[in-house]
């Protein structure tokens, strides 16, 4: 039960040792916490017969008194049409009441509604403001924290602030959000929002790479290739390039082709180099296209035919992350 889970996290729903009769007396006397507790009892059938209508009645009484948790619950009811007609405008009105009182879960709901234009006019600035308030209380997940980081990094509906962006990317990254971990690597690589630190950059690239994010694998390969934040290791660089290249990441395909063309970290193999340049070129990488023309001048007709056959047989692995990053 979603509502029950919400009640457990709201302190005002805690029920003491009072009997149901005593709880009812307090609720009928206008005590909002008792009204909420009694509503929860009816919702789950705890000490009273399960009765959704009675539960809604008591929740509404608490909400009508201005209790934030009660307002939030009534908002949820309208949002999904549970015991009342589904009405997103009414849901947003109740969420706003609770959000204005500082209830984090209501702030998150309201932020999402402004982001989607569901029940309220779409307003990105309002969405960010409410999500930020909820996040400051710990009521958002990693995806929303990452979204806030993107907004501050780009100046989307808020003033551009690289320090604030780094703060939100870090919160999301600490929860295991792979793209936020990649962003932390970039932040430390360029020193934007945080001091430049190649060791920290490599650490965050590795976290993203180990989750299968192609851009993270490519970036970790670059670290190993240059000895940037880690020991230089051409074989390890080629290994990470291959992981990203196998997902169709064009920059990694270009670099892996270069490894084969030079025998850098792998056995020199111009046929394999051609294959990877060919694939990267097909993915829109102009440097790979140029390299393809150069390497073909050193190859026989049979070698080119074999390389092209390998490229045709290539099947990319499941891609993780935006395809646009691959070029």
Secondary structure, 3 states (H helix, E strand, C coil): CHHHHHHHHCHHHCCCCCCHHHHHHHHHCCCHHHHHHHHHHHHHCCCCCCCHHHHHHHHHHHHHCCCHHHHHHHHHHHHHCCCCCCCHHHHHHHHHHHHHCCCHHHHHHHHHHHHHCCCCCCCHHHHHHHHHHHHHCCCCCHHHHHHHHHHHHHCCCCCCCHHHHHHHHHHHHHCCCHHHHHHHHHHHHHCCCCCCCHHHHHHHHHHHHHCCCHHHHHHHHHHHHHCCCCCCCHHHHHHHHHHHHCCCCHHHHHHHHHHHHHCCCCCCCHHHHHHHHHHHHHCCCHHHHHHHHHHHCCCCHHHHHHHHHHHHHCCCCCCCCCHHHHC
